[in-house]
Amino acid sequence: MQLDTVHFGAITVQESDFIYFPEGIPGFEDSKKFVLIGKDTNETPFFWLQSIDKPELCFVVTDPFLIYNDYTVDINDEDVELLKISNPENVLTIAIVVIPEDIKKTRVNLKAPVLINIDEKLGKQVVQKNETLPIRYYLYQE
């Protein structure tokens, strides 16, 4: 399928790669289908979560386990059921990155990771109960 995006132009995606977010992403509840772009390149720790529904909606994401020591994710039973998680090893955990004009203020939301059941192609952003996890974890520490 040809997908016209604002940031990447026209790209080819397979419908089998679509990830369905039953509840959308908070603030973007109308977008339910996304695709990961650049995850398989291993050239950078960053990749993209591109909306299928809205060509202008694309999140820069990263693996929070790579940037934060002892990062853990705890989800409730309702989210396990929604995502149809039977094997935690088949869950991809990513965190949304914000890259402002001043690149030294680049930050990652560790408080609300996005969980994706790779097998079922289901996703959800989940707010963690752990109060020590920052919403704004700055990548450039002084």
Backbone as a chain_set.jsonl record, in Angstrom:
{"seq": "MQLDTVHFGAITVQESDFIYFPEGIPGFEDSKKFVLIGKDTNETPFFWLQSIDKPELCFVVTDPFLIYNDYTVDINDEDVELLKISNPENVLTIAIVVIPEDIKKTRVNLKAPVLINIDEKLGKQVVQKNETLPIRYYLYQE", "coords": {"N": [[0.839, -1.177, 0.0], [0.503, 2.236, -0.769], [1.494, 5.001, 1.082], [0.986, 8.296, 1.766], [2.927, 10.571, 3.422], [3.592, 13.332, 5.61], [6.166, 13.804, 6.578], [7.888, 11.899, 5.422], [7.246, 11.684, 2.794], [5.928, 9.832, 0.037], [5.52, 6.515, 0.939], [5.953, 2.958, 0.956], [3.972, 0.647, 2.557], [3.094, -2.319, 4.317], [-0.05, -3.736, 4.848], [-0.148, -5.729, 6.712], [1.69, -4.917, 8.56], [0.513, -2.957, 10.045], [-0.306, -1.434, 13.109], [-2.727, -1.627, 15.496], [-4.364, 0.652, 17.541], [-6.635, 0.451, 19.83], [-7.736, 2.418, 21.515], [-6.664, 4.678, 20.518], [-4.036, 7.15, 20.798], [-3.357, 8.986, 23.715], [-4.636, 12.22, 23.387], [-4.663, 12.011, 20.701], [-6.822, 10.465, 19.86], [-8.37, 9.867, 17.652], [-6.789, 8.699, 15.773], [-6.1, 5.505, 14.938], [-4.638, 3.561, 13.646], [-1.293, 2.671, 13.061], [2.132, 2.583, 11.92], [5.392, 1.254, 12.31], [8.391, 2.857, 11.48], [11.655, 2.521, 10.317], [12.609, 0.984, 12.396], [14.019, -1.367, 12.032], [16.533, -0.728, 11.114], [18.734, -0.205, 12.798], [20.605, 1.809, 12.761], [20.365, 4.029, 14.284], [19.241, 4.981, 17.566], [16.707, 5.925, 17.43], [13.439, 5.862, 15.998], [10.336, 5.827, 14.114], [6.851, 6.285, 14.758], [4.359, 6.141, 12.755], [1.286, 7.552, 11.814], [-1.374, 5.968, 10.131], [-3.859, 6.897, 9.576], [-3.697, 9.701, 9.7], [-1.709, 11.589, 7.828], [0.008, 13.624, 8.676], [0.66, 13.071, 11.285], [3.113, 11.876, 13.271], [5.274, 10.21, 15.421], [8.411, 10.548, 16.991], [10.253, 7.937, 18.319], [11.792, 5.81, 20.833], [13.744, 3.163, 22.358], [13.131, 2.773, 25.66], [14.596, 1.303, 27.493], [17.184, 1.445, 26.669], [18.062, 3.965, 27.353], [17.602, 4.574, 30.016], [18.594, 3.562, 33.102], [17.686, 0.578, 34.777], [14.998, 0.625, 33.981], [11.591, -0.121, 34.177], [8.439, -1.672, 33.396], [5.124, -1.647, 34.348], [2.033, -3.025, 34.06], [-1.555, -3.01, 34.231], [-4.102, -5.568, 34.699], [-6.261, -5.149, 32.951], [-5.104, -3.824, 30.786], [-3.341, -5.782, 29.909], [-5.186, -7.615, 29.012], [-6.531, -6.084, 27.013], [-4.442, -5.716, 25.175], [-3.98, -8.297, 24.567], [-1.914, -9.878, 25.684], [0.044, -12.637, 26.007], [2.552, -13.545, 26.175], [5.144, -11.902, 27.575], [7.56, -11.425, 26.288], [6.954, -10.875, 23.706], [6.239, -8.273, 23.542], [6.765, -5.043, 22.522], [8.332, -2.271, 23.829], [8.184, 1.148, 23.7], [9.193, 4.599, 23.826], [7.953, 7.902, 23.638], [9.556, 10.555, 22.002], [10.46, 13.945, 22.345], [11.549, 16.462, 20.314], [12.686, 19.497, 20.483], [13.265, 22.856, 19.113], [15.689, 23.692, 20.284], [17.986, 21.453, 20.462], [19.309, 20.422, 22.647], [17.445, 20.227, 24.562], [16.031, 17.967, 24.153], [13.792, 15.437, 24.978], [12.412, 12.54, 26.648], [9.45, 10.717, 27.157], [9.155, 8.901, 29.829], [7.305, 8.138, 31.617], [4.958, 7.345, 30.415], [4.994, 4.881, 28.536], [4.713, 3.405, 25.24], [3.164, 0.459, 24.5], [3.437, -2.408, 22.521], [1.95, -5.219, 21.277], [3.552, -7.437, 19.516], [2.854, -9.783, 18.125], [0.015, -9.715, 17.959], [-0.385, -7.245, 16.883], [-1.289, -4.982, 18.295], [-1.617, -1.946, 20.127], [-0.909, 0.369, 22.844], [-0.704, 3.35, 24.75], [0.568, 3.552, 27.94], [0.134, 4.782, 31.134], [2.407, 4.852, 33.731], [2.411, 3.776, 37.155], [4.52, 4.203, 38.795], [5.953, 6.701, 40.523], [8.464, 7.817, 40.319], [9.321, 7.808, 37.735], [10.101, 9.951, 35.1], [8.132, 12.331, 33.225], [9.347, 14.015, 31.539], [12.252, 13.211, 30.586], [15.375, 14.295, 30.172], [17.596, 13.95, 27.525], [20.077, 15.095, 27.198], [22.109, 15.51, 29.644], [23.326, 17.779, 32.006]], "CA": [[0.0, 0.0, 0.0], [1.213, 3.508, -0.82], [1.055, 5.917, 2.133], [1.564, 9.631, 1.639], [3.176, 11.138, 4.738], [4.121, 14.691, 5.59], [7.599, 13.818, 6.908], [8.674, 10.964, 4.608], [6.735, 11.621, 1.435], [5.212, 8.587, -0.263], [6.236, 5.304, 1.347], [5.205, 1.723, 0.789], [3.794, -0.097, 3.797], [2.261, -3.516, 4.204], [-1.155, -3.725, 5.806], [0.176, -6.689, 7.777], [2.544, -4.226, 9.531], [-0.271, -1.977, 10.781], [-0.519, -1.661, 14.539], [-4.02, -1.046, 15.838], [-4.497, 1.208, 18.88], [-8.081, 0.51, 20.031], [-8.113, 3.664, 22.184], [-5.83, 5.751, 19.993], [-2.987, 7.598, 21.714], [-3.922, 10.157, 24.394], [-4.5, 13.457, 22.626], [-4.809, 11.669, 19.282], [-7.716, 9.314, 19.94], [-8.967, 9.573, 16.345], [-5.84, 7.883, 14.99], [-6.103, 4.152, 15.502], [-3.705, 2.683, 12.941], [0.058, 3.204, 12.94], [3.163, 1.672, 11.439], [6.74, 1.623, 12.739], [9.305, 3.128, 10.37], [13.06, 2.637, 10.687], [12.943, 0.158, 13.568], [14.903, -2.469, 11.664], [17.802, -0.287, 10.531], [19.785, -0.24, 13.823], [21.57, 2.877, 12.532], [20.127, 5.045, 15.298], [18.3, 4.485, 18.583], [15.41, 6.544, 17.198], [12.655, 5.461, 14.842], [9.11, 6.595, 14.031], [5.526, 5.677, 14.814], [3.63, 6.939, 11.765], [-0.147, 7.31, 11.712], [-1.932, 5.612, 8.828], [-5.072, 7.7, 9.436], [-3.382, 11.122, 9.546], [-0.353, 11.651, 7.281], [0.824, 14.606, 9.382], [0.922, 12.616, 12.652], [4.231, 10.939, 13.354], [6.018, 10.362, 16.669], [9.758, 10.0, 17.123], [10.233, 7.033, 19.468], [13.032, 5.099, 21.13], [13.663, 2.096, 23.345], [13.463, 3.391, 26.946], [15.559, 0.472, 28.215], [18.518, 1.856, 26.228], [18.445, 5.291, 27.83], [17.305, 4.772, 31.436], [18.985, 2.385, 33.879], [16.668, -0.084, 35.602], [13.642, 0.96, 33.551], [10.643, -1.228, 34.258], [7.076, -1.367, 32.991], [4.129, -2.389, 35.112], [0.712, -2.735, 33.504], [-2.643, -3.684, 34.936], [-4.72, -6.719, 34.024], [-7.116, -4.683, 31.861], [-4.249, -3.546, 29.631], [-2.866, -7.084, 29.433], [-6.311, -8.187, 28.256], [-6.748, -5.273, 25.811], [-3.344, -5.971, 24.245], [-3.934, -9.751, 24.357], [-0.546, -10.301, 25.996], [0.195, -13.961, 26.604], [3.987, -13.718, 26.37], [5.755, -10.574, 27.694], [8.688, -11.288, 25.363], [6.43, -10.421, 22.419], [5.781, -6.897, 23.703], [7.746, -4.002, 22.249], [8.118, -1.074, 24.64], [8.84, 2.328, 23.133], [8.876, 5.854, 24.501], [7.84, 9.033, 22.72], [10.629, 11.538, 22.119], [10.137, 15.299, 21.908], [12.759, 17.136, 19.848], [12.377, 20.913, 20.242], [14.257, 23.596, 18.325], [16.955, 23.56, 21.01], [18.156, 19.998, 20.538], [19.785, 20.06, 23.984], [16.265, 20.036, 25.409], [15.357, 16.749, 23.705], [13.338, 14.686, 26.142], [11.681, 11.297, 26.42], [8.394, 10.466, 28.137], [9.334, 7.575, 30.423], [6.14, 7.895, 32.47], [3.858, 6.752, 29.645], [5.502, 4.174, 27.358], [3.787, 2.78, 24.3], [3.373, -0.988, 24.46], [2.917, -3.011, 21.29], [1.989, -6.668, 21.181], [4.07, -7.677, 18.165], [2.089, -10.864, 17.482], [-1.375, -9.326, 17.724], [-0.394, -5.921, 16.238], [-2.112, -4.114, 19.13], [-0.806, -1.022, 20.89], [-1.529, 1.283, 23.794], [0.181, 4.124, 25.613], [0.18, 3.188, 29.292], [0.727, 5.617, 32.175], [2.96, 4.044, 34.818], [2.112, 4.229, 38.516], [5.792, 4.536, 39.42], [6.057, 8.16, 40.601], [9.835, 8.274, 40.074], [9.573, 7.902, 36.3], [9.803, 11.306, 34.629], [7.444, 12.596, 31.967], [10.373, 14.684, 30.721], [13.627, 12.776, 30.866], [16.221, 14.996, 29.208], [18.7, 13.116, 27.034], [21.319, 15.824, 27.408], [22.259, 15.832, 31.065], [24.456, 18.695, 32.243]], "C": [[0.886, 1.242, 0.0], [0.626, 4.429, 0.242], [1.769, 7.246, 1.941], [1.692, 10.228, 3.029], [3.745, 12.539, 4.581], [5.643, 14.68, 5.731], [8.46, 12.949, 5.989], [8.264, 10.93, 3.146], [5.95, 10.33, 1.245], [6.086, 7.4, 0.127], [5.335, 4.098, 1.111], [5.166, 0.991, 2.122], [2.894, -1.296, 3.529], [1.143, -3.43, 5.248], [-0.901, -4.693, 6.956], [1.08, -6.073, 8.846], [1.783, -3.19, 10.351], [-0.411, -2.405, 12.235], [-1.79, -0.911, 14.909], [-4.014, -0.611, 17.303], [-5.991, 1.391, 19.14], [-8.56, 1.832, 20.643], [-7.397, 4.874, 21.587], [-4.683, 6.019, 20.955], [-3.533, 8.843, 22.385], [-3.589, 11.464, 23.657], [-4.711, 13.262, 21.136], [-5.719, 10.448, 19.147], [-8.338, 8.93, 18.609], [-8.056, 8.736, 15.449], [-5.707, 6.523, 15.653], [-5.071, 3.232, 14.863], [-2.366, 3.389, 12.742], [0.963, 2.141, 12.333], [4.503, 2.176, 11.968], [7.622, 1.782, 11.508], [10.722, 3.247, 10.923], [13.489, 1.804, 11.866], [14.013, -0.87, 13.234], [16.281, -2.033, 11.178], [18.972, -0.371, 11.501], [20.861, 0.818, 13.608], [21.486, 3.942, 13.605], [19.181, 4.471, 16.35], [16.886, 5.045, 18.409], [14.748, 5.969, 15.948], [11.309, 6.154, 14.95], [7.876, 5.714, 14.124], [4.621, 6.582, 13.981], [2.162, 6.549, 11.749], [-0.513, 6.95, 10.277], [-3.111, 6.535, 8.531], [-4.793, 9.17, 9.142], [-1.931, 11.259, 9.09], [0.571, 12.621, 8.015], [1.236, 14.157, 10.785], [1.996, 11.535, 12.666], [5.011, 11.236, 14.633], [7.424, 9.804, 16.498], [9.72, 9.152, 18.388], [11.601, 6.383, 19.649], [12.755, 3.997, 22.141], [14.06, 2.673, 24.703], [14.493, 2.595, 27.749], [16.998, 0.825, 27.837], [18.989, 3.143, 26.888], [18.266, 5.507, 29.33], [17.618, 3.485, 32.194], [17.825, 1.883, 34.729], [15.239, 0.305, 35.243], [12.77, -0.287, 33.635], [9.264, -0.739, 33.823], [6.143, -2.266, 33.783], [2.761, -2.025, 34.553], [-0.35, -3.547, 34.226], [-3.264, -4.785, 34.072], [-5.597, -6.302, 32.84], [-6.296, -4.406, 30.604], [-3.654, -4.824, 29.046], [-3.943, -7.723, 28.563], [-6.534, -7.422, 26.947], [-5.699, -5.576, 24.745], [-3.168, -7.46, 23.928], [-2.517, -10.302, 24.586], [-0.574, -11.669, 26.659], [1.67, -14.243, 26.89], [4.645, -12.333, 26.409], [6.934, -10.351, 26.74], [8.247, -10.791, 23.983], [5.871, -9.0, 22.482], [6.954, -5.952, 23.459], [7.367, -2.783, 23.077], [8.899, 0.067, 24.012], [8.394, 3.559, 23.912], [8.881, 6.98, 23.479], [8.895, 10.08, 23.053], [10.103, 12.89, 21.624], [11.456, 15.983, 21.555], [12.403, 18.589, 19.531], [13.458, 21.579, 19.394], [15.643, 23.526, 18.96], [17.169, 22.078, 21.292], [18.669, 19.538, 21.906], [18.644, 19.877, 24.974], [15.428, 18.843, 24.94], [15.019, 15.907, 24.927], [12.499, 13.479, 25.726], [10.646, 11.138, 27.527], [8.543, 9.031, 28.646], [8.136, 7.172, 31.28], [5.033, 7.153, 31.729], [4.395, 6.069, 28.387], [4.366, 3.665, 26.476], [4.15, 1.305, 24.25], [2.713, -1.542, 23.208], [3.071, -4.519, 21.376], [2.336, -6.977, 19.726], [3.231, -8.727, 17.429], [0.685, -10.431, 17.073], [-1.514, -7.989, 17.003], [-1.353, -4.965, 16.952], [-1.211, -3.219, 19.959], [-1.61, -0.157, 21.831], [-0.438, 2.056, 24.516], [-0.333, 3.94, 27.03], [0.901, 4.082, 30.3], [1.147, 4.727, 33.336], [2.6, 4.641, 36.181], [3.374, 4.664, 39.25], [6.014, 6.046, 39.375], [7.465, 8.684, 40.303], [10.155, 8.394, 38.588], [9.184, 9.282, 35.785], [9.005, 11.329, 33.325], [8.439, 13.219, 31.0], [11.754, 14.255, 31.184], [14.51, 13.364, 29.78], [17.401, 14.125, 28.804], [20.049, 13.775, 27.23], [21.379, 16.278, 28.852], [23.485, 16.721, 31.248], [25.3, 18.195, 33.395]], "O": [[1.902, 1.287, 0.693], [-0.588, 4.62, 0.303], [2.998, 7.312, 1.951], [0.697, 10.38, 3.739], [4.309, 12.882, 3.542], [6.332, 15.461, 5.075], [9.641, 13.239, 5.799], [8.874, 10.221, 2.346], [5.375, 9.802, 2.197], [7.237, 7.293, -0.296], [4.11, 4.216, 1.072], [6.204, 0.746, 2.738], [2.05, -1.277, 2.633], [1.392, -3.086, 6.403], [-1.397, -4.482, 8.063], [1.226, -6.643, 9.928], [2.354, -2.599, 11.267], [-0.606, -3.581, 12.542], [-1.911, 0.289, 14.664], [-3.699, -1.4, 18.194], [-6.563, 2.393, 18.711], [-9.651, 2.308, 20.329], [-7.52, 5.983, 22.108], [-4.394, 5.201, 21.828], [-4.119, 9.69, 21.711], [-2.433, 11.758, 23.354], [-4.913, 14.225, 20.396], [-5.414, 9.514, 18.405], [-8.789, 7.797, 18.441], [-8.515, 8.136, 14.477], [-5.254, 6.414, 16.793], [-4.671, 2.236, 15.464], [-2.31, 4.542, 12.314], [0.607, 0.965, 12.247], [4.723, 3.383, 12.064], [7.602, 0.945, 10.605], [10.962, 3.982, 11.881], [14.636, 1.906, 12.302], [14.834, -1.202, 14.089], [17.116, -2.88, 10.86], [20.104, -0.589, 11.069], [21.93, 0.734, 14.214], [22.445, 4.686, 13.814], [18.4, 3.568, 16.05], [15.976, 4.682, 19.153], [15.418, 5.636, 14.971], [11.149, 7.013, 15.817], [7.849, 4.579, 13.648], [4.181, 7.639, 14.433], [1.825, 5.367, 11.68], [-0.017, 7.557, 9.327], [-3.339, 6.911, 7.381], [-5.555, 9.817, 8.423], [-1.015, 11.064, 9.89], [1.791, 12.456, 7.979], [2.08, 14.8, 11.41], [1.809, 10.435, 12.144], [5.368, 12.385, 14.893], [7.611, 8.726, 15.935], [9.213, 9.597, 19.418], [12.445, 6.402, 18.753], [11.665, 3.913, 22.706], [15.223, 3.031, 24.889], [15.187, 3.159, 28.595], [17.926, 0.539, 28.593], [20.193, 3.388, 26.975], [18.726, 6.516, 29.865], [16.992, 2.45, 31.964], [17.082, 2.667, 35.319], [14.363, 0.313, 36.108], [13.172, -1.371, 33.213], [8.967, 0.455, 33.878], [6.343, -3.477, 33.874], [2.371, -0.857, 34.567], [-0.082, -4.624, 34.758], [-2.979, -4.903, 32.881], [-5.669, -7.016, 31.84], [-6.73, -4.709, 29.493], [-3.483, -4.935, 27.832], [-3.652, -8.297, 27.514], [-6.708, -8.034, 25.893], [-6.019, -5.682, 23.561], [-2.315, -7.836, 23.124], [-2.001, -11.083, 23.787], [-1.144, -11.838, 27.737], [1.999, -15.074, 27.737], [4.7, -11.655, 25.383], [7.266, -9.209, 26.423], [9.072, -10.34, 23.189], [5.13, -8.573, 21.597], [7.996, -6.051, 24.107], [6.228, -2.319, 23.035], [10.111, -0.024, 23.815], [7.353, 3.555, 24.569], [9.71, 7.006, 22.569], [9.101, 10.441, 24.212], [9.396, 12.966, 20.619], [12.363, 16.073, 22.382], [11.886, 18.887, 18.455], [14.439, 20.944, 19.007], [16.644, 23.327, 18.271], [16.607, 21.523, 22.236], [18.477, 18.38, 22.278], [18.858, 19.423, 26.098], [14.254, 18.727, 25.292], [15.86, 15.693, 25.8], [11.961, 13.413, 24.621], [10.934, 11.395, 28.696], [8.12, 8.077, 27.992], [7.978, 6.001, 31.626], [4.259, 6.417, 32.34], [4.27, 6.612, 27.289], [3.225, 3.519, 26.914], [5.298, 0.944, 23.99], [1.58, -1.191, 22.878], [4.179, -5.035, 21.528], [1.516, -6.798, 18.826], [2.935, -8.57, 16.244], [0.224, -10.744, 15.976], [-2.604, -7.627, 16.561], [-2.12, -4.241, 16.318], [-0.167, -3.657, 20.442], [-2.814, 0.034, 21.66], [0.612, 1.508, 24.853], [-1.516, 4.143, 27.302], [2.13, 4.135, 30.32], [0.349, 3.948, 33.858], [2.5, 5.859, 36.332], [3.299, 5.414, 40.224], [6.24, 6.608, 38.303], [7.635, 9.878, 40.059], [11.152, 9.014, 38.218], [8.061, 9.734, 36.009], [9.174, 10.478, 32.452], [8.382, 12.982, 29.794], [12.345, 14.871, 32.071], [14.411, 12.985, 28.613], [18.125, 13.621, 29.663], [21.057, 13.091, 27.408], [20.785, 17.286, 29.235], [24.553, 16.441, 30.703], [26.295, 18.825, 33.75]]}, "num_chains": 1, "name": "protein.A"}
